Amino acid sequence: MDALVATAQPQVIQESNRDFVGSLAKGLKVLCAFNESSGRMTLTEVARLSQLPRAGARRLLLTLHALGYVRFDGKHFALSPKVLELGFSYLSSQHWLSVASPLLEALRDELDEAVSVTTLEGTEVVYVARFPVDRVMTLAMDIGSRKPAYCTAMGRVLLSALPDTKIRELLRASDMRQFTGRTLHDMKAVTAAVHEVRQQGYCLIDRELEESLVAISVPLRNYHGETIAAVNVCGHPGTLSLADLKDRCLPALQAASLKISQILV
């Protein structure tokens, strides 16, 4: 049997390991260099942002261009829509998302508030589903967006499901800075907040990440009680109060989460 298949949980390898494919890592680094503020770049700009030699960045870009993941107009490189296939491959492989989506859409309609789903990746939460409301004032949180875990409702919910040793490890690795005057950014304070979330089963955030953002989140568990994601309702404090989040949104979130967990085997 193939060694990778035979290993239930593959060991995380270091860059010095002979099984680590450096060229693949560099290629992914080039792809990740493109973002909202760097959508079109010259070779020099890509090399600088990806911290690679110019010659190496050029070979990687030309390879990605040949594969259809990058466009080139003779001067500037840009990602092509084919890159979306990488993200959609992940989403389509997550069976629980397709099962949960109808119930989360119903939750959105019941509350008339945007509902989001995130998973934990390192020290950040990643949006894997988003059910927005038709409103003039909306929050830009697209699928694939990332937010720091330590100061978000979803992040603290996901952290609370981990062993204490792992929580400490991730918090130490986090760039804990103060986004607003309310941001908890001290190791001791954040750890205490995560433990409180574990005890009460939800997290309420009051303008810690942004002054214009309040949120409440609960864990999304499978049938076996394992936390696989966090479900969140968020909005502007001028239109969505903390009392409304706790008294109206929280019971609906918990009920939807329970329904989903009962069908996620």
N, C-alpha and C positions, 0 to 999 in steps of 0.2 A: 504494500500500500504506500502511496506517496506520503512523504514525511509530513508535508503541510496538512494533508487531509487527516492524517492519523493524529495530529496534535489538536486537542480540543480547544485550547487557548494558546495560539501562537505567541512565542516569546517576543517582547519588544526588543528589537536589536538596535545597536548603536551604529553610527556612521562608519566606525572602524571595522564593523563586522563584515566578513567576506560576502555575506548574503545581501548586504545593502547595495542597491543599484544606484550609484551616484548620478548617472546620466538621467535616470528617471526623476530623481529628486530635483535635479537642476531644471529639468523641463517643466515640472510642476511649479517650481519657483518662478519661472518666467511667466507662466500663465497667471499666477497670483499677483504678479507685478501690475497687471491691468486692473484698474478700479474706476470709480466714478470720476475722480479728478485726473486720472491718467488713462483715458480711453483710447487715445491715439498717441503713439510714441515713436520716436526715432530709435535706431539701434542703440545709440549712445545712452539714451534715457532708459531703455529697458535694461541695459547692462548695469547702469548705476543703481536702479531700483532693486534689481534682483541680486546685486552684489556679485556679479560674475564678470570674468574677462570679456572684453568686447568680441573677440574671436569666438569664444565659446557661446556667448549669447546669440551671435549671428547664426551659428550652426543649428542651435536649438530652434530659433525662430523660423529658419528656412525649413526645418523638418516639420514643425507644427503647421507651417503654411502648406507644405506638400500634403499633409494629412487633412487639411481643410479646417483646422482649428483657429488659424490666424489669417487675417487678410493683409495684403501689402500693396500699396499704391505707388511703389517706387521710392518712397521716402519714409512713410509712416506705417507702422504696424498697428493692427487692432484685432481684437477677438472677433471671431465669426459666430453666427448663431449655432454652429455645430457644437460649441462648448456646452450649450445647454443640455446636450445629450448626457453629459457626465452627471449633471445634477438630477436629471429625470431618471437616470438609471438607479440612483439611490432611492428616489421617491417611489418609483414603481416597485422596488424590492421590499418596501416597508408595507407589508400586508395590513398591519394594524391601522395605518393611516386611511386606507380606503374603507376599512370597517368603521372607523371612528368619525369620518368626515360627515356623514348624514346627521349624526347626533350633534356634532359641533355646529353644523349649519343651523339646526333647529334651535340650539342654544343661542346663537347669534340673533335669530329671529325673535326668540322669546324675550331677550334682554334689550334688543335693539342697540347692542354695543358690539364693537369689534372683538373677535375671539382669535387668539393665536396659540400655536403649539410650538414648543421648542424642545430640543434635546441638548445635552451637555457635551461639549467637545473641549477638553482641556479646561482652561479657566474661563471659557466663554459659553454662552448659550447661542444656539443656531436656530433660526426660524425655519421650521420644516412645513408649516401650514399656516395659512392666514385667511380668516373669514371676515372681511371688512364690512362696514355699513355704508350705505349711500348717504354721505353727509358732506357738506361743503368743507368743514374743518376735519381733516383726517390726519392720522399719524403715519409717516412713511416708514413702514417696517416690512420690507419685502422678504419673500422666501430666500433664504441664504444669508440674510443679514445676521450680524453678530453683535452681541452686547456682553459686557463683563458680567460674570455670574455673581460676584460678591455683592453688588448693589442693585440687583434686579429681583423682582418677586419670583420670576421663574427660576433664576439662578439659585436663589436660596432654597427653593423647594427641591431642586435637583441635588444640590449639595447635601441637604438634610437626609437624603436617602443613602448617603455613602457612609462608610465607617469613619470614625473620628480621625484615624491616622491619614486617610485619604483627603478628608476635608482640610486638615492642617497642611498637607502637601500642596494642594491646589491653591489655598489661600496664600501660602508663602511664595508661590510662583506667580501670583496675580500682581498686576501693577495697580495697587490699591491707592487711588488718588481721590481727591475730593472734587466731584463734579458740581455739586451745589453745597449750600451751607448745611444741608440736612444729610449729606452722604456719610454713611458709616464707612470709615476707611482705616480703622485701627483693628489689628488682628484680633485682639481680645473682644472688642465690641461686635465684630462681624461673626466671630465664632459663637458668641452668646446668642446673637440674632438667629443664626442657623439652627442652633439647638432649640430655640423657642419655636421655630417653624416645625421642627420635627415633632415637638410635643403637641402643638395645636392643630397640625395638619394642613395649614395654609400659610400664605405670606401676604401681608399688606404692605405696600411700599408708598411712601408719601414724598414724592419729588426728590428722590435721591439721585437718580440718573439725569433727569432734566427738571427744570422748574415747572414745565408745562405737562408733567406726566405723573399720574397716579395709577396704581395697578394692584390687582389681587390675583393670586395664582394658587392652584392646587395640583397635587401630583396626579398623573394619569398612570394607573397601574394595570397590569394584565391580570388574568384570572388567578395567578399564583401569588399575587400581591407584590410583584416586582415593579418598581417605578421605571417606566420606559420613556416618559416625557413629562412635561409640565404644560398645563392649560391655563391660559391667562386672559383676563379682561382688563383693558387699560383705557384711559381717556384723559381729557384735560380737566384739571381740578375745578375749573369754572363751570363745567357742565356735568361732572361726575364726582360727587363728594365721597369722602372716605366712608361716611355712614351709609351711603347708597351702595358702595362696593361691598361692604360687610353685610348689610341687612338684606339687600335685594340680589346682588350678583353672586355672593358666596354660596347661598343655599342652592341656586340653580347650577353653579359650577360643580358643586359636590354631587348633586343628583346626576348630572350628565356624566361625570367621571365614573360614578358607581355603575351606571348603565353600560358604559363602554367596557369597564373592567370585567363585567359579567359575561361579555361575549368575546373577550380577547383571551383565547386559550393559549 
